[in-house]
Amino acid sequence: MIETLYTEDNGTYLKNNPTWHIEDSPWKAGQILKMLKRNPIQPKSIAEVGCGAGEILNQLYVSMPKDVSFTGYDISGDAIRLARQREKKRLQFLQDDFVSINERFDLLLMIDVFEHVEDYFGFLKACRKKAEYTIFHIPLDLSINSILRNKLISKRNNVGHLNYFSKETALATLSDTGYKIVDYFYSEPTFNLLGRSMKSKLAFYPRRLMFKINKDIAVKALGGFSLMVLTSSGS
């Protein structure tokens, strides 16, 4: 069983995040398409573990070839009830523990997921066997800014982050659990994604400027970035 802060599915996550972040889904789907464009991969079966409300897969369904099938998995009944509003031919959503299923896919998506999982090493090792390739989107919560402003505890309380990563520890975690790193890049938030308040709009400009000067320093100092990683199963 995937153990997260909200494993009991008691409505806590939905209460704290009533949209289930669907407003971010077009941008995240765009990052996935960017990774696929950078690499010669043409998957015919795609699964997403921790699919939430299902909008990322819905966006990919619209953008990818019509011979690709999509399956979303989530342990949350709240998430699957939202996701099933998007079901159609070649796109389905299942409330299930992904670790326990006996299926294999061409491509697995793990978008903002394993930072929520208590035994994330065991979870990653189990998921590696279920797809030839995996694309990860990993929030890089560890930064000077987040530590000084005590932002890590808000990530824990509001969205259930139990584990916090830098680029180096994220890549090391994937390597340690048997994944072969194929490609990675920072996902740079767009102005629209960040611009939900005047405070976030003001924070965008120095973040963007420093990122253009030195990506690694900007990520480690100011935060607000994530890491897109393409891996192979290594087997």
N, C-alpha and C positions, 0 to 999 in steps of 0.2 A: 504494500500500500504506500502510495506517495504521501509522506507526512509533511504538511505545511502548517503555517500558523492558523489557517482556516480549514483544516481537514474535516472538522465536524460539519461543515457546510451549514452554519447556523445563520447565514444572512449577513454576517459581519462585513465581509468584503463588499457585497452589494450596497450595504448601507453607507460605507465609507467612499465607495466609488460607483455611484448610480449609473453612469454611462458605460462602465467597464472599459473605459479608455478607447471607445470606438473612434473618437475624434482623431486619435493618433494613427489609426490603422492604415489609411492611404499612404501616409509617409513611411510607415514601417514596411508595407508591401513594396513601396518603391525601392527601399534599401535592399530587399530580397531580390527584386528584379535586377538591380544594379550588380549584385554579386553573381547572379546567374549569367549576366551579360559578360562579365569579366572572365568567366570560366566555361569551358566547353562541356556543359552538362545539360542534358535534355531529359529531365525526369518525366515519366509517364504516370507515376503514382506518388502523391505528396501527402504526408500526414503532418499535423501540427499537434504537439502535446502541450496541454495548457492553453487551449485555443480561445478561452474566454468567450466573448460574445460572437466570435466567428467572423468578424469583419475583415481580418487580414486575409483569410482564405477566400472570402467573397471577392475581395479586390483582385487577388491572383486569378481567380476563376474568370474574371472579365478580361484580364490582360494576357493570359497564357493560351497556348493552343487548345483546340477543342477536343483533343484526344487525351488530355490530362485529367486524372481523377483526384479528388481532394477529400480527405477525411480528417475531421477535427475531434480531438479527445480532451475531455476535462473531467475532473472528479466532482466539480461543483454542479449541482442541479440548477442553481440560479443561472450559471453561465450557459449551460446547455439549453435551458428554456429560451434564453435570448438568442442563442446561435441557431436554433431550429427554425426561427423565423426566416433564415437565409437559405435553408435547404432547397436543393433543386437537383436535377439530374447531374451526376458526377460530383456532387457536393453534399456530404452528409456529416452529421455530428453525433457523437456517442458519449454518454456519460459512463466512463470506465477508467480503471486504473491502467494507464498505458503500459506500465511495467509488466503487468500480468497477461497481456494479450499475446496471441501467437500469430503475429503478422509481420511481414517485412515489406519495406517500401523503398522506392528509388531515392527519395529525399525526405528527411525529417526536418521539421522546423521547430526550434526551441527558442521562442521569442520572449525574452524577459521571464524566464521560468526558474532556472535552478538556484537562483538567489533566494527563492522562497522555500526550498526543500531542506529539511533537517539533515538527512543523510544524502547530501548531494553527490558525494563520491560514489556511493552505491547506486544511486539513481542514474548518474551519467554512465556508469559501466553497464547497467542493464539496458539502457536506451541505445547504446552504441551498436548492439547486435541487431537492431531492428531496421536499419537503413544503410544503404551503401554510402550515402552522403548525409551530413547534417549541417544546417545553417543555424548558427546561434546569434542572438542579439543579447548582449550582456551589458547591463547598466554598470558604468564605472563609478560607483558611489564614493570610492576612496579618493579624496582630494584634500588639499590644504583648506580650501574654502568650506567643504562639508564638515570637516573635523572642527574647525574653529567656530563654526556657527551651529554646531551640534545637530546637523541635519540627518545624521545616521539614525538617530532614535525616531525621528519623524517618518523616515522610510520604513522603519520597523512597525510603528504604530498604525500608519495610514495605509500602506500597501503590502505589509507583511514581508519585507526583506529581512531575512535571517542571516545572510552572508553578504559580504561586501568585498568588491574586487577593484584592483587596478588592472591595467592592460597586462602587465607581467604575470600577476597571480592568476588572472583568467586564463591566459594561454597555458601557463604551467599546469593548472587544474585539468584542462582538456588533455594535455599530453600525458599527465600522470594517470588518467583514467582510460588511456589506450587509443585516443583519437589522434589521427595524423592531420596536422595543420596544413591546409592547402592554400588558403588565402585569408587575409583579414584587412579591415580598414576601420577607421573611426567613423561612426555615423554622426554627422554634424547636424544638430537640431536646426530646423529652419526658423525664420522669424515668426511665421504663423504658428508654429508649434509652441514656441516659447511666449508668444505675445498675448497671453490671456490677461495680463495685468500690466499697469504702468511699471511696476517694479521689475517684472521679467523683461519688459521691453528695454529698460535701461541697462539691465544686466547683459543683454544680448550683444551690445556693441563692443565692449572691451573683450568679451569672450571671443567674438568673431575676429577681431583685430589680432589678438594674441595667437589665435589658432592659425591665422595666415602666416604669422612670423615663425612660430615654432609649435607644431601640433602637440608634441609630447608635453612640453612645459604648460601649455594652455590646459590640457586635460588634467594634469596633476595639480596644477595650482587652482584653477577656477572651477573645474568640474562641469557637469551638465552634459557630458558626452557618454556615448555607449560604444561598444565594439561589435562589429559584424565579423563573424568568423565562419569560414567554410572548412569543414573537415571531412575526411574519409574515415571509414570504420577501422582502417588499419588491418583488416583481415581479408 
